[in-house]
Amino acid sequence: MVEVVEKTVFEGVISFMRDLGFFKVFLPFLLSFILMYAILDKTKVLGTDNGKPDGDPKRNINAIASFCIGLFVVGSQAVVGVINQALAHIVVVLLVSVFFIVAVSVFLKEGQIDFASTPYEDWLKFFMILIFIVFILIFLGALGWLSPIWEWLKANWKEDFVATIIFLLAIAAFIWLIARKEE
């Protein structure tokens, strides 16, 4: 006999919010508005109240510009789709990163490891670069560009120009590793 699972109140709330467009309109609008406002406020690109670089940013203009950009974002279903798909994957990557840190810290004494200390700086930089590359790949996948790039690389793997590009990238990485300044 199959047991019927009843729908909970919270599932009903999430379902209602999904039907209302909360996840496809309100949250992407709020996210884009907040990010744009923070960037405009921090950079003071639209000017300051007293006209001097150290003055307070023009918050009313920043808010209006951020509001318009937020509306443009939710006005485009393609952009909202990319945001929804990419954010879901980014959250998974961040959760895996946090779980990894928790798993490592279980085996250590309290205060034994400081990821920002000198012995771990290189590892921290490595993981930051790795996560940045993963984020780029996630956004390329959400835009639908990752598959064509991968298929093109697979089809042209043995061509001279692909091997040359890979070789030049490897040389650039090698030169960067040798020429970087040690602090």
N, C-alpha and C positions, 0 to 999 in steps of 0.2 A: 504494500500500500504506500502511495506517495503522500508525504506529509506536505500540506500547504503552508507556506510561510506567509504570515501576515505582514502587510506593509506597515512600517513604524511611522510615527508622527514626523520624525526627522527626515525620513525618506520622502514623505509627502511634502515637507517644506522645500527640500532640495529640488524635487520634481516640479513644484509650483514655481520656484525661482528660475529653473531652467526654461519652463514654458513662458515665463514672463520676459525672458531675454536678459536676465541678470548677468549671466556668464558671457553672453555674446555682445552685450552693449555696455552695461554699467561698469563692470570690472575692467574691461579693456580701456574704457574712457577714463576711469579713475586712475589706472596705472599710467597711461600716457600723459594725463594731465599732471599728475604728481611728479613724474620724471622730468617732463619739460619745464615745469615750474621750478624745480630744484636746480636744473641746469642753468636756466635763465637767471635765477636769483643768485647763484654762485658765481657765474661768469660776468654778470652785470653787462651783458652784451647789448641790452636795450637802453643802457644809460643809468645814471644815478640821479637822485633828487637834486643834489647841489651841483652836479656837473663835474665833480672831482672824482678821481678813481677810488678814493677811500670812502666815498659817501655811501649812503644806503641805496640799494637798488630800487628801481621804479617798480614796486610790487604790483601796483594796479595794472600797469602795462604788461608785466610778466604774466599776471593772472589771465588777462584777456587773450594774450597770444597763446598761452597754454590751453585755455578753454577751446579756442578755435582749432588748434592742432589736435586736441582730444576728440573734437567732433569730426574732424577729417578722418581720424583713425577709425572711429566706429562707423563712419559712413562707407568705408571700403571693407566689404566682406572678406576680400583676399587678405588684407592686413590683419583683420581680426582672426582669421583662420590661422595665419602664420604665428601670431602671438599665442593663441590658445595651444597650438600644437607644440611650439618651441618651449613655452613655459612648463608644460607638463613634463617634457624630457629634461629640462634644466633642473626642475625640482627633484627628479629621480637622481640625477648626477649629484646634486648637493646632498641628498639623503644618504647616498652611498658613501660620499666623502665623510660625512659626519659619523656614520656607522663605522667606517674604517678607523677614524680617530678614536672613537669610543672603544673599539676592539683593541687597538694598540695600547690605550691608556689603562685597560684592565690589568695588563701584565706589568705595569710600572708602579712604583711607589709614588705617593703624593708628592708633587713638587720635583720629581726626578727629571722630567723632561719639559723643556721650554722650546717650543717650535721656532720662536723668534731669536733664540740664542745663536751664537756664532757657529757651533758645529752643525746646526740644522738649517742654516740659511740657504745653502745650495739645494737641499731637498725641498725646502719650502718654495723656492723659485721654480724648481723643476715641476712640482705639482701645480703651481699656479699657471705655468705655461701649458702644461698638459690639460688642465681644466679649461683654459682659454681656447685651446685647439678643439676640444670636445664641444664647447659652446658654438664655435664657428661651424663645426660639422652639423650640429643640431639645427642651426638656422639655415644652413645650406639644404639640409634634408627637408625642413619645413617649407622652404621656398620651392622645393621640387628640383633643385639644381644638383644635388649630390649624385643621384642615379645617372644622369647624362654624363657628368664628369667622370664617374667611376667607369661607365661603359666605354667612354672614349679612351680612358687610360688603358683598360683591358684590351681594346681593339688595336691600339697603337703602341703597346708596351715595347715591342721590339724595333720600333722605328727609331731612326737616328736622332730626330729632334726631341723626342720624349726622353731618351737616354741622356741627351745633352742637357736638357733642362734639369733633370734629376742630378746629374753630375755637377752642374753649376751651383745648384742649391746645396749640395754636400760640400763643395769647396767653400762657399760663403759661410756655412756653419762652422767649418773647420777653421777658417781665418778668424771668425768672430771668437771662437773659443781660445785661440792662441793670442789674439791681439787685445782681448778685453783687459781692463785694468783691475788688478787685485786691490781691494780696499783693506 
